[in-house]
Amino acid sequence: MTINEVCLVTGGSRGIGKAICLKLASENAYHILINYQSNKEAALQTLAEIEALGATAEILKFDVADHEAVNKVLHT
């Protein structure tokens, strides 16, 4: 399958964000960017679950309230 879209899920390591990541992964048409701010272990767990579903993803650490940090991470 060809990946058609890249999806950035803020707060993607836990709760609703994680559920969104897993739903996107089940559709397997997205490369998922998992955003987290402080819980790297949760982000890595979400990444592992996504990859177990056959989808691709990566984790990105930044605070979405920090405009400069967002730009730095997303424009590198």
Buried (B, 14 or more C-beta within 10 A) or exposed (E): EEEEEEBBBBBBBBEEBBEBBBEBBEEEBBBBBBBBBEEEEBBBBBBEBBEEBEBBBEBBBBBEEEEEBBEEBEEE
